[in-house]
Amino acid sequence: MSSNTKKLADIPFSVLDLVPILEGKTASDSFKTSLDLAQHVEKWGFKRFWMAEHHNMPGIASSATSVLIGHIAGGTESIRVGSGGIMLPNHAPLVVAEQFGTLESLYPGRIDLGLGRAPGTDQVTAMALRRDLRGSAEDFPEHVQELLQYFSPEDYNAKVRAVPGQGLEVPIWLLGSSTYSAQLAGILGLPFAFASHFAPAALHVALKVYRESFRPSEYLQEPYAIACINAVAADTDAEAEHLATTLYQSFLNVIRGTAKPQAAPVESMEGLWDSSEKYAVHQMLRYTFIGSPATVKEDLQAFLNDTQVNELMFASHIYDHQARLRSYEILSEMCKKEQKV
């Protein structure tokens, strides 16, 4: 291992919560457990708690992302709360600036604004959201710059201003699952987060493009990259593998195009998927870390050695809330043990 290789204790850990709706439960139940999760991970030292905009998905309750950010920030004290992300083509940049300006005014120094250029849903639902699909994702760079301008302190003479929002320091992140946003983030000098929890194939090339295209800006002097990955940690490898069958079922539904609430773990996936589906799920979940503390720690360090990212963000598809809490607790304990070395 080279002397400049990061150790797990050297970087922040964060959370991506999809606010899952469980079989037999409601969105109201999801909001309660997400707040409880945020309160626990704040206590365990995690840096951020992000939620992602999805629509028309029976298993995900985070459609009104900015409202939920206010809910989580209001129930916590210090952890940064934000979007991973807001799907900018679904919204007017001014509305996003006003919403996040309001959040930043309510919870100063704690709000992150992550932006994506996908719709976060299917095309029919995207039409219902926008009423018109013309020029949506293609205008993403222009809309990002418009949003940056709304937060700029130099905007006092503008005919349209974000109130609140103008002059507030709300960090804007670009999110991506390809090289497109990686390059744009680099050119604009913004931090970048890659969705390797579901789109692993382009991770390394996207990080390379981001770092090579990065230009220092008023927002950031050096490249800063997050990799989002899946983690299912438990006290034993066997228990973690059992819990991970919930994750497998969720991604099997994605591959099949079936939208369902998050399912309980099963004894075996055999009979639930065929060989081609199993292969496809495992390809999507290449950067998934399942196992006991020792197993996960070793695999995570290897991932960090390979990517040299600045921060790790964990998504955890675990059905039982207490087991999900334990998974994040193991991650925090693992980092603390590393710090004592």
C-alpha positions in Angstrom: 0.0 0.0 0.0 1.5 3.4 -1.0 2.1 6.0 1.6 -0.5 8.3 0.1 -3.3 5.7 0.1 -6.2 6.8 2.2 -7.4 4.8 5.1 -11.1 4.5 6.0 -10.5 6.7 9.1 -9.2 9.5 6.8 -12.5 10.1 5.0 -16.1 11.0 6.0 -18.9 8.4 5.9 -22.4 9.5 4.8 -25.9 8.0 4.2 -28.2 7.9 1.2 -31.6 7.0 2.4 -34.2 6.1 -0.2 -36.9 6.3 2.4 -38.2 2.8 1.6 -41.8 1.8 1.9 -41.9 -1.7 3.3 -44.5 -4.4 2.5 -47.5 -3.9 4.7 -46.3 -0.4 5.8 -47.1 3.2 4.8 -45.2 6.3 3.8 -45.9 7.7 7.2 -44.0 4.7 8.8 -41.1 5.4 6.4 -40.8 9.0 7.5 -40.6 7.9 11.1 -37.9 5.3 10.6 -35.9 7.6 8.3 -35.8 10.3 11.0 -34.8 7.7 13.6 -32.0 6.5 11.3 -30.8 10.1 10.8 -30.7 10.6 14.6 -28.7 7.5 15.1 -26.1 8.1 12.3 -25.7 11.7 13.5 -24.7 10.3 16.9 -22.4 7.8 15.2 -20.5 10.5 13.4 -21.8 10.3 9.8 -21.4 13.6 7.9 -24.4 13.7 5.6 -27.9 12.3 5.3 -29.1 12.6 1.7 -32.4 11.6 0.2 -33.2 11.1 -3.5 -36.1 12.3 -5.6 -38.2 9.4 -7.1 -41.7 9.5 -8.4 -44.5 6.9 -9.0 -42.6 4.2 -7.1 -44.6 2.2 -4.5 -41.4 1.3 -2.7 -39.9 4.8 -2.3 -41.4 7.7 -0.3 -39.0 10.5 -1.1 -40.9 12.2 -3.9 -41.3 15.5 -2.0 -37.5 15.6 -1.3 -37.2 19.2 -0.1 -40.1 18.7 2.4 -38.4 15.6 3.8 -35.1 17.4 4.1 -36.8 19.9 6.4 -38.3 17.0 8.4 -35.0 15.3 8.9 -33.0 18.6 9.5 -35.7 19.6 12.1 -35.3 16.4 14.0 -31.4 16.4 14.1 -28.8 18.9 15.3 -25.6 18.8 13.4 -25.6 16.3 10.5 -25.7 17.8 7.0 -29.0 17.0 5.3 -29.5 17.2 1.5 -30.7 15.8 -1.8 -29.0 13.0 -3.6 -30.5 14.4 -5.6 -33.1 16.9 -6.8 -33.9 15.9 -10.5 -33.4 19.4 -12.0 -35.3 18.8 -15.3 -38.5 18.3 -13.2 -38.2 21.8 -11.6 -37.7 25.4 -12.5 -34.3 26.5 -11.1 -35.9 29.4 -9.3 -38.2 27.1 -7.4 -35.3 24.9 -6.3 -33.3 28.0 -5.2 -36.3 29.3 -3.2 -36.8 25.9 -1.5 -33.2 25.3 -0.6 -32.8 29.0 0.3 -35.6 28.5 2.8 -34.1 25.3 4.1 -30.7 26.9 4.5 -32.4 29.9 6.3 -34.1 27.4 8.7 -31.0 25.2 9.2 -27.9 27.3 8.5 -24.8 25.5 7.4 -26.4 22.1 7.3 -28.1 21.9 3.8 -26.6 20.3 0.7 -28.2 20.5 -2.8 -27.3 17.6 -5.0 -28.6 17.8 -8.6 -29.3 15.1 -11.1 -30.4 15.4 -14.8 -32.5 12.2 -15.0 -36.2 12.4 -14.3 -36.2 9.9 -11.4 -39.1 8.1 -12.9 -40.6 6.8 -16.2 -41.4 9.0 -19.2 -45.2 9.0 -18.6 -44.7 10.2 -15.0 -42.1 12.7 -16.2 -44.7 14.2 -18.5 -47.1 14.4 -15.6 -44.5 16.2 -13.6 -43.4 18.7 -16.3 -46.3 18.8 -18.7 -43.8 19.2 -21.5 -40.6 17.1 -22.1 -39.0 19.4 -24.7 -35.5 20.6 -23.8 -35.4 18.9 -20.4 -32.1 17.1 -19.8 -30.4 18.9 -22.6 -30.7 22.2 -20.8 -29.1 20.8 -17.6 -25.8 22.8 -17.8 -27.7 26.1 -18.4 -30.1 25.3 -15.5 -27.3 24.5 -13.2 -25.6 27.8 -13.9 -28.9 29.6 -13.5 -29.3 28.0 -10.1 -25.8 29.0 -9.1 -26.6 32.6 -10.1 -29.7 32.7 -7.9 -27.5 31.9 -4.9 -24.8 34.4 -5.9 -24.4 37.5 -3.7 -23.9 39.6 -6.9 -27.5 39.2 -8.0 -29.0 42.2 -6.3 -29.8 44.1 -9.5 -31.3 41.1 -11.2 -35.0 41.3 -12.3 -35.6 37.9 -10.8 -34.2 37.0 -7.4 -34.5 34.0 -5.1 -35.9 35.2 -1.8 -34.7 33.5 0.4 -31.7 32.0 -1.4 -29.7 34.9 -2.8 -26.3 35.2 -1.1 -26.7 32.0 0.9 -23.9 29.4 0.8 -25.8 26.3 -0.2 -23.2 23.8 -1.6 -24.3 22.5 -5.0 -23.2 19.0 -6.0 -23.6 17.4 -9.4 -24.6 13.7 -9.3 -24.1 11.2 -12.1 -24.1 7.6 -13.3 -22.1 8.4 -16.4 -19.3 10.8 -17.5 -21.7 13.7 -18.5 -22.2 15.3 -15.0 -18.6 14.3 -14.1 -17.2 16.5 -16.8 -19.7 19.3 -16.1 -18.9 19.2 -12.4 -15.2 19.5 -13.2 -15.6 22.4 -15.6 -17.8 24.3 -13.1 -15.5 23.5 -10.2 -18.2 21.7 -8.2 -18.1 18.6 -6.0 -19.3 15.4 -7.6 -21.1 12.3 -6.4 -21.2 9.1 -8.5 -24.1 6.6 -8.3 -22.0 3.4 -8.1 -24.6 1.8 -6.0 -26.6 1.1 -9.1 -24.4 2.1 -12.1 -20.9 0.7 -11.4 -19.7 0.4 -14.9 -18.6 4.0 -15.4 -17.3 4.7 -12.0 -13.6 4.8 -12.8 -13.8 6.6 -16.0 -16.2 9.2 -14.5 -13.8 9.8 -11.6 -10.9 10.2 -14.1 -12.9 12.6 -16.3 -14.0 14.7 -13.3 -10.4 15.0 -11.9 -8.9 15.8 -15.3 -11.5 18.4 -16.2 -11.6 20.0 -12.8 -11.0 23.8 -12.7 -10.7 25.5 -9.4 -13.6 27.8 -8.6 -15.1 30.1 -6.0 -16.9 26.9 -4.7 -14.0 24.5 -4.6 -10.2 24.6 -5.0 -9.6 20.9 -5.5 -11.7 18.0 -6.9 -14.0 16.4 -4.3 -15.7 13.1 -5.1 -18.2 10.9 -3.3 -18.8 7.3 -4.3 -22.2 6.0 -3.3 -22.2 2.2 -2.6 -24.4 -0.4 -1.1 -23.6 -1.9 2.3 -25.3 -4.7 4.3 -23.3 -5.3 7.4 -24.2 -7.6 10.2 -22.5 -9.5 13.1 -21.9 -12.5 10.8 -21.4 -13.0 7.1 -24.3 -15.4 7.1 -26.7 -12.9 8.7 -25.6 -10.2 6.3 -26.1 -12.5 3.2 -29.6 -13.2 4.5 -30.5 -9.6 5.0 -29.1 -8.8 1.5 -31.8 -10.8 -0.2 -34.0 -7.7 0.3 -31.5 -5.8 -1.8 -31.5 -8.5 -4.5 -35.3 -8.5 -4.7 -35.4 -4.7 -5.1 -32.9 -4.8 -8.0 -34.7 -7.8 -9.5 -37.8 -5.7 -9.6 -35.8 -2.9 -11.3 -34.6 -5.3 -14.0 -38.1 -6.7 -14.5 -39.7 -3.2 -14.6 -42.0 -4.1 -11.7 -42.5 -1.5 -8.9 -43.2 -3.0 -5.5 -42.7 -2.1 -1.8 -39.5 -3.3 -0.2 -39.7 -7.0 0.5 -38.7 -9.0 3.6 -35.6 -11.1 3.3 -36.0 -14.7 2.1 -34.1 -17.9 2.9 -32.9 -18.3 -0.7 -33.1 -16.4 -4.0 -33.2 -19.7 -5.9 -36.5 -19.9 -7.7 -37.0 -16.2 -7.5 -34.6 -15.3 -10.3 -33.2 -17.1 -13.3 -29.5 -17.2 -14.2 -29.6 -14.2 -16.5 -31.5 -12.1 -14.0 -29.1 -13.2 -11.2 -26.2 -12.1 -13.5 -27.8 -8.8 -14.3 -28.5 -8.0 -10.6 -25.0 -8.8 -9.6 -23.6 -6.6 -12.4 -25.6 -3.7 -11.1 -24.5 -4.4 -7.5 -20.8 -4.8 -8.2 -20.0 -2.2 -5.6 -22.0 -3.8 -2.8 -20.4 -4.7 0.5 -22.0 -7.5 2.4 -20.8 -9.3 5.5 -19.4 -9.1 9.0 -17.4 -6.2 10.3 -14.1 -7.8 9.3 -15.3 -8.7 5.8 -16.8 -5.3 5.0 -13.8 -3.4 6.4 -11.4 -5.3 4.2 -13.5 -4.9 1.1 -14.2 -1.2 1.7 -10.5 -0.5 2.2 -9.8 -2.3 -1.1 -12.4 -0.1 -2.8 -11.0 3.1 -1.3 -7.5 2.0 -2.4 -8.8 1.5 -5.9 -10.8 4.8 -6.2 -9.2 7.3 -3.8 -12.5 9.0 -3.4 -12.9 11.7 -0.8 -16.0 10.3 0.9 -18.1 7.2 1.0 -21.9 7.3 1.0 -23.8 4.2 1.9 -27.2 3.0 0.8 -28.7 0.2 2.8 -31.6 -1.9 1.5 -32.4 -3.7 4.7 -36.0 -4.6 5.6 -35.8 -4.7 9.4 -35.2 -1.2 10.9 -33.1 -2.5 13.8 -31.0 -4.5 11.4 -30.5 -1.5 9.3 -29.5 0.6 12.3 -27.0 -2.2 13.2 -25.5 -2.1 9.7 -24.7 1.6 10.0 -23.5 1.1 13.5 -21.0 -1.5 12.3 -19.7 0.9 9.7 -19.2 3.6 12.3 -17.5 1.2 14.8 -15.3 -0.1 12.0 -14.1 3.4 11.3 -13.5 4.1 15.0 -11.4 1.0 15.3 -9.4 2.0 12.3 -8.7 5.4 14.0 -7.1 3.7 17.0 -4.5 2.0 14.9 
